[in-house]
Structures are given as C-alpha cells and as structure tokens.
Amino acid sequence: MSEQRPKRQARRTLAERKRIALVAHDGKKDEMLAWAMRWRDELSRHQLLGTGTTARRISKELGLEVEGLMSGPLGGDQQIGARIAEGNLDLLIFLWDPFAPMPHDPDVKALLRLATLWNVPVANNVASADFMFHSSLMSESVEIAVPDANDWVSTRA
Ligand SMILES: O=C(CO)COP(=O)(O)O
C-alpha cells in the first residue's frame, strides 16, 4: 500500500483571543481545577469550551464561561475533534489519565491524532500547560501551518 499524506501545507491564523478546549479525565480533574484557578485571569481573556463534566466544574467552581460539549464517554472528545478538523479550535489542554483505561480510549486517541495532524498546540500535563500559558504567543495573533485540505482532495479526486 502506498503511503498517503498531505503534500502541501496551508496557513491558519490563531487570533489573539483563542479558542481553548479544556478536558480532564476524572483522576485529573482536581489538577485541572487547580491549574485553571492559577490561570483564571488569562483564561478569562479567551473563548473556552470543554467536555461536559470538565466544563461544568470549571464554570461552576471558577465562575468562567465555558461552553460544555458532551461528556467524554458520550462523544465529547469526538466533538472537539470535529472542531479541530473544521479549523475552529486553537489550543487543547487535555489532562488525560495515564493510569485509567477508558471505555472511550479510541475517541481519546482520535482526538490526539487530529490535534497532531492539524498542528494544534496540545498540553497533556500541567507543566506543558504552564509553558504554553507563559508564552507571549498567548496574547498575539499566530500563523500556523496546516494540511492543505483542498489540495489533498484535488489530487485524489
Ligand atoms: O472523558 C473525558 C475526555 O476523554 C472527559 O469527559 P468529562 O469532562 O465529561 O469527564
């Protein structure tokens, strides 16, 4: 089988106000809450969304506006993946639990695959999330390279 991968890249601009997805597995939710508390002011400058339970807890306990999607096991990871494929997500903070097997492991893998494919910055633990949020790029408009979807289809059709 010949390997297929996008041959051309396009550009996408992440605005100053970023669309940030917040996702934490149950064993990581308290860590997520503590991290989000430390970065509350910065988070309030962006557009937030998250899987159901994570989003609900952050908005309830921190008073931030967070769009709640489905809970992860009910399809929330897939919804975030769809936002990525449509170019509607800029950053992903995903505190996944390396000790807990999940019924929706395939969805988790699919989300991480799409984030990698579409060059979306991902933080998988608190230290990475701190590095990300300390970056001056958080308050700037940033151009990133993404696969050229039109070229991909044209060369295959
Ligand atoms: O399971 C999740 C991500 O895979 C998170 O879902 P909840 O935020 O609804 O707990």
Ligand as a Chemical Component Dictionary entry (heavy atoms), coordinates in Angstrom:
data_LIG
# 
_chem_comp.id                   LIG 
_chem_comp.type                 NON-POLYMER 
_chem_comp.pdbx_formal_charge   0 
_chem_comp.three_letter_code    LIG 
# 
loop_
_chem_comp_atom.comp_id 
_chem_comp_atom.atom_id 
_chem_comp_atom.alt_atom_id 
_chem_comp_atom.type_symbol 
_chem_comp_atom.charge 
_chem_comp_atom.model_Cartn_x 
_chem_comp_atom.model_Cartn_y 
_chem_comp_atom.model_Cartn_z 
_chem_comp_atom.pdbx_ordinal 
LIG O1 O1 O 0 -13.606 11.682 29.298 1  
LIG C1 C1 C 0 -13.189 12.789 29.049 2  
LIG C2 C2 C 0 -12.207 13.001 27.983 3  
LIG O2 O2 O 0 -11.796 11.828 27.334 4  
LIG C3 C3 C 0 -13.637 13.954 29.820 5  
LIG O3 O3 O 0 -15.037 13.994 29.887 6  
LIG P1 P1 P 0 -15.743 14.769 31.066 7  
LIG O4 O4 O 0 -15.152 16.145 31.111 8  
LIG O5 O5 O 0 -17.188 14.808 30.733 9  
LIG O6 O6 O 0 -15.458 13.994 32.325 10 
# 
loop_
_chem_comp_bond.comp_id 
_chem_comp_bond.atom_id_1 
_chem_comp_bond.atom_id_2 
_chem_comp_bond.value_order 
_chem_comp_bond.pdbx_ordinal 
LIG O1 C1 DOUB 1 
LIG C1 C2 SING 2 
LIG C1 C3 SING 3 
LIG C2 O2 SING 4 
LIG C3 O3 SING 5 
LIG O3 P1 SING 6 
LIG P1 O4 DOUB 7 
LIG P1 O5 SING 8 
LIG P1 O6 SING 9 
# 
